[in-house]
């Protein structure tokens, strides 16, 4: 199969396997976005007098049909295609003839794939934000169900001050809603249109209308100058992965609490049978595997962020093939966060606390007692602190 860059010389069979790797498979999630961007580009070429109207209709109809066939599972990007951009142009040319070869005018795979990625990230970020808010809502529901359940507040793993399940759940819910705001902030970088920057230096002698494609694709602005586009690679991706890390850190700490509360020593909670597993040797066991893996997968989210930062670090300006490698950790981070949030919300719906097992240490109101002494006797807080401390430190 001919590739977009093919010069006619034979290619060592190992080169395509090594350079393309899994990139062709990863591009399957970008097909719909690449179709949309390609149509916008073709319409702009037509408006600029660079593409005949007859060719435009064939290109748009062909791209829509190819995209719909992909959505139905009738074709997938293969290693022979190398990537999604080659696959689309090849299939389009096979379908409509030489008109399909006109769609790449004024584009490089560099701005083509980055446009598709940013369109995808826009949707993926919104999806993650909505999923985070569902978990926050599930925590609110848990707090309402357990509104009368007292819970010790811990510092240094010691009972410190009185709290409640409602307050405990509300703390996590508030932080997750803050995480959703953090995810929304990623849209600033995603919202810059790279289309028309081509390989990073524009399209000499072609009167492209970058504003038209940016508007057609609902970008907030054009990414300018063209040399900034490739320098930006990895920034929006790393920012999204950072915000994913904030989400995963919060849900990991939530899961760590629930795993602790589920031990026989605490026995504060019952976890739903549908979200716990059994032991292959110990018949009495119900294991909190889901919550343990939520806790553990925060490390995978960190690894994805560090991988993207490491790929981009110290690269010279302009496009470098290293940048292709960003897709793997980026998609992995998005997928693991989505999967985690998708299972956590329904699991929380069935978590129940056991107030009969939640015992408060007699000293848990010590700080409140010290405050009462200050209010009632007018003594300095340090004196009240010392008097109450003597009562409990035996």
Secondary structure, 3 states (H helix, E strand, C coil): CCCCCCCCCCCCHHHHHHHHCCHHHHHHHHHHHHHHHHHHHHHHHHHCCCCCHHHHHHHHHHHHHHHHHHHCCCCCCCCCCCCHHHHHHHHHHHHHHHHHHHCCCCCCHHHHHHHHHHHHHHHHHHHHHHHHHHHHHHHHHHHHHCCCCEEEEEECCEEEEEEEHHHHHHHHHHHHHHHHHHHHHCHHHHCEECCCCCCCCCCCCCCCCHHHHHHHCCCCEECCCHHHHHHCCCHHHHHHHHHHHHHHHHHHHHHHHHHHHHCCCCCCEECCHHHCEECCCCCCCEECHHHHHHHHHHHHHHHHHHHHHHHHCCCCCCCCHHHHHHHHHHHHHHHHHHHHHHHHHHHHCCCEECHHHCCCCCCCCHHHHHHHHHHHHCCCHHHHHHHHHHHHCC
